[in-house]
């Protein structure tokens, strides 16, 4: 692939240097290995959103289905209601056991519920996020960490063009951040805002526990230049996880320059989860299996 071929020595050097920088940015860790020689923990990993494992959103069976499609982990929905809602403490062992049985990982959790029941507007939103942090603590283990949650700001929770809502988000995140720091968890905000507006919010909160969940397709849809945003945010070590997404096509057929995306992520020292969202043409299982295979090949994922 043009512009992406490098020697194994060069690749190892870049990853080791990136790890050192990331350790400074995440004093409490961020899926970072304890030993520099743990190469496998500094490699890219491919996951999938559980809402794209059709019929298995917020369901512990999502791990087995995703494993069969070729993924290494799942971004699991934190739900308030339903048979397997993670808001119910008795359900949490079911997810942990299902992940262990399938030999799968928690890429992260996601609070998509905040799209309808907006973080800014709902009086109980802070309580939900706090409980989600507790859920992460009970789900995770040294072998299968669960240390990031996506906080969604779309639909009713959209922040774009609403500066007063930004102030509310900042105040609520300020109250939640100390708990996230104590538990060594990351609150990853995903919005339609520009990179600059994301940074303003994060700087105002003033905590390493608040980072950005970067969705490439969403940024492109808003007209942002992802190849300017990602390096800038990457230098600040603010991208904590990435959605690889296409609204209408499988990733192998996407018009997005994913080779350049990989090169950019290499350059900023991001070696972590690549979580596939949407990217379906035709049969969803065939599409997602193809997506997993494509990402594995493009990002040199062997395991």
C-alpha positions in Angstrom: 0.0 0.0 0.0 1.5 3.3 -1.1 2.9 5.4 1.7 2.3 2.7 4.3 5.1 0.2 3.9 7.7 0.3 6.6 10.2 -2.1 8.1 9.4 -4.1 11.2 12.1 -2.2 13.1 10.6 1.1 12.1 7.1 0.0 13.0 8.3 -1.2 16.4 10.1 2.1 17.1 7.0 4.1 16.2 4.7 2.0 18.4 7.1 2.2 21.3 7.4 5.9 21.0 3.7 6.3 20.7 3.2 4.2 23.8 5.5 6.4 25.9 3.6 9.5 24.8 0.2 7.9 25.5 1.3 6.8 29.0 1.9 10.4 29.8 -1.5 11.4 28.5 -3.3 8.6 30.4 -1.7 8.4 33.8 -4.2 5.8 34.9 -3.9 3.8 31.6 -6.1 3.3 28.6 -5.7 -0.4 27.7 -2.0 0.3 27.8 0.4 -2.6 28.5 2.3 -2.8 31.7 5.4 -3.9 29.9 6.9 -2.3 26.8 7.6 -5.8 25.3 3.9 -6.7 25.2 3.6 -6.1 21.5 0.2 -7.7 21.1 -1.3 -5.1 23.4 0.0 -2.3 21.2 -1.5 -3.7 18.0 -4.8 -2.7 16.3 -7.9 -4.7 17.3 -11.1 -5.0 15.4 -14.5 -4.8 17.1 -18.1 -4.2 16.2 -21.0 -2.3 17.8 -23.5 -4.6 19.3 -26.4 -2.7 17.6 -24.9 -3.9 14.3 -24.9 -7.5 15.4 -28.5 -7.6 14.3 -30.9 -8.8 17.0 -28.1 -9.0 19.7 -27.9 -5.4 20.9 -27.6 -5.3 24.7 -27.5 -9.1 24.7 -24.6 -11.3 26.0 -24.9 -13.6 23.0 -23.5 -10.8 20.8 -19.9 -12.0 21.7 -20.4 -15.4 20.1 -22.0 -14.1 17.0 -19.4 -11.4 16.6 -16.6 -14.0 17.1 -18.0 -16.1 14.3 -18.0 -13.0 12.0 -14.3 -12.5 12.6 -14.2 -9.8 15.3 -12.1 -9.6 18.4 -14.4 -7.6 20.6 -17.8 -5.9 20.9 -18.9 -2.4 21.9 -21.7 -3.2 24.2 -24.8 -1.1 24.8 -25.5 0.1 28.4 -29.3 -0.1 28.4 -31.8 1.0 31.1 -34.5 -1.5 30.1 -34.8 -4.9 28.5 -34.1 -8.5 29.5 -30.3 -8.1 29.7 -30.0 -4.4 30.6 -26.7 -3.6 32.2 -28.4 -1.2 34.5 -29.5 -4.4 36.3 -26.6 -5.6 38.4 -27.6 -9.3 38.1 -27.1 -9.1 34.3 -23.5 -8.0 34.5 -22.0 -11.5 35.2 -23.9 -12.8 32.1 -21.9 -10.5 29.9 -18.6 -11.1 31.6 -19.1 -14.9 31.4 -20.2 -14.7 27.7 -17.1 -12.7 26.8 -14.9 -15.2 28.6 -16.6 -18.2 27.0 -16.3 -16.7 23.5 -12.7 -15.6 24.2 -13.7 -12.1 23.2 -13.0 -8.6 24.5 -15.1 -5.6 25.6 -14.0 -2.9 23.1 -16.0 -0.5 25.1 -19.5 0.2 26.4 -21.8 2.7 24.7 -24.6 4.9 26.0 -26.7 5.3 22.9 -29.7 5.9 25.1 -28.4 9.5 25.5 -29.5 10.2 21.9 -33.1 10.0 23.0 -32.8 10.8 26.7 -30.3 13.7 26.4 -27.4 14.0 28.8 -28.1 17.7 29.0 -31.8 17.5 29.7 -32.4 14.4 31.8 -32.2 14.9 35.5 -31.0 11.3 36.0 -28.4 11.3 33.3 -25.4 11.7 35.7 -26.7 8.8 37.8 -26.9 6.6 34.6 -23.3 7.4 33.7 -22.1 6.8 37.2 -23.9 3.5 37.3 -22.3 2.6 33.9 -18.9 3.3 35.4 -19.8 0.8 38.1 -20.9 -1.7 35.5 -17.6 -1.3 33.7 -15.7 -2.0 36.9 -17.7 -5.3 37.4 -17.4 -6.4 33.8 -13.7 -5.8 33.3 -10.7 -7.9 34.3 -7.0 -7.8 33.7 -7.4 -10.2 30.7 -10.6 -8.5 29.4 -10.6 -4.8 30.4 -13.7 -2.7 30.1 -12.4 0.8 30.5 -14.2 3.1 28.1 -17.7 4.2 27.5 -19.1 6.2 24.6 -21.4 9.0 25.6 -23.6 9.8 22.6 -24.7 13.3 21.7 -27.0 12.9 18.7 -30.7 13.2 18.1 -32.3 14.9 21.1 -28.8 15.2 22.6 -27.1 17.0 19.7 -24.8 19.8 20.9 -24.1 21.5 17.6 -25.1 25.2 17.7 -26.1 25.0 21.3 -23.4 26.8 23.4 -25.6 26.8 26.5 -25.8 23.0 26.3 -22.1 22.9 26.2 -21.9 24.6 29.6 -24.3 22.0 31.1 -22.2 19.1 29.6 -19.1 20.6 31.1 -20.6 20.9 34.6 -21.9 17.4 34.5 -18.7 15.9 33.3 -16.8 17.8 35.9 -18.9 16.0 38.5 -18.4 12.6 36.9 -14.8 12.9 36.0 -13.4 12.2 39.6 -15.2 8.9 39.8 -14.0 7.9 36.3 -10.4 8.9 37.3 -10.6 6.8 40.5 -11.9 3.8 38.6 -9.4 4.4 35.8 -12.2 4.7 33.2 -12.6 7.0 30.2 -15.7 9.0 29.3 -15.5 9.2 25.5 -17.8 11.9 24.0 -19.1 11.4 20.5 -20.8 14.4 18.9 -21.2 16.3 15.6 -19.0 19.1 17.0 -15.7 20.2 15.3 -12.4 19.1 16.8 -11.9 22.6 18.2 -15.3 22.6 20.0 -14.5 19.1 21.4 -11.2 20.4 22.8 -12.9 23.5 24.3 -15.2 21.2 26.3 -12.5 18.8 27.4 -10.2 21.6 28.4 -13.0 23.2 30.4 -13.6 19.9 32.2 -9.9 19.5 32.9 -9.7 15.8 33.4 -7.7 13.1 31.6 -10.7 10.8 32.0 -12.6 12.7 29.3 -11.6 12.0 25.7 -13.1 11.9 22.2 -14.7 9.0 20.5 -13.8 9.7 16.8 -16.3 8.7 14.2 -14.7 9.1 10.8 -18.0 9.1 8.8 -19.7 11.5 11.1 -16.9 13.9 10.8 -17.0 13.7 7.0 -20.8 14.1 7.0 -20.3 17.4 8.9 -17.8 18.6 6.3 -14.7 18.4 8.6 -11.3 17.4 7.2 -10.5 14.2 9.0 -6.9 14.3 7.9 -6.4 17.6 9.6 -8.5 16.8 12.7 -7.0 13.5 13.5 -3.4 14.6 13.6 -4.3 17.7 15.6 -6.3 15.7 18.1 -3.8 12.9 18.1 -1.0 15.3 19.2 -3.2 16.1 22.1 -3.8 12.4 22.8 -7.5 13.0 22.8 -8.7 10.2 20.5 -9.5 7.3 22.7 -11.4 5.1 20.3 -12.4 5.1 16.6 -15.5 4.1 14.7 -14.7 2.8 11.2 -18.0 3.5 9.4 -19.7 4.0 6.1 -23.3 4.9 6.0 -24.1 2.9 2.9 -21.3 0.6 1.8 -19.1 -2.2 3.1 -15.7 -0.8 4.1 -13.9 -2.4 1.2 -16.2 -0.4 -1.1 -16.1 2.8 0.8 -15.2 6.1 -0.9 -13.3 7.0 2.3 -9.6 6.8 1.9 -9.1 4.1 4.6 -5.5 3.5 3.6 -4.8 7.1 4.5 -6.8 6.7 7.7 -4.6 3.9 8.7 -1.4 5.9 7.9 -2.7 8.8 9.9 -3.5 6.6 12.9 0.0 5.1 12.7 1.5 8.6 12.7 -0.4 9.8 15.7 0.4 6.7 17.7 -3.1 5.3 17.9 -2.9 1.5 18.3 -6.1 0.4 19.8 -9.7 -0.6 18.9 -11.2 0.0 15.4 -14.9 -0.5 16.0 -17.0 -1.1 12.9 -20.3 0.6 12.7 -22.9 0.3 9.9 -21.0 -0.4 6.6 -23.6 -2.8 5.3 -24.5 -3.7 1.7 -27.0 -6.5 1.2 -26.9 -9.3 3.8 -25.7 -7.9 7.2 -23.8 -11.1 8.2 -21.9 -11.2 4.9 -21.2 -7.5 5.1 -19.9 -7.6 8.6 -17.7 -10.7 8.0 -16.3 -8.9 5.0 -15.7 -5.7 7.1 -13.8 -7.7 9.7 -11.7 -9.4 7.0 -11.0 -6.0 5.3 -10.0 -4.3 8.6 -7.7 -7.2 9.6 -5.9 -7.0 6.3 -5.6 -3.2 6.1 -4.4 -2.8 9.7 -2.3 -6.0 9.8 -4.4 -7.6 12.5 -3.2 -11.2 12.9 -4.8 -12.6 16.1 
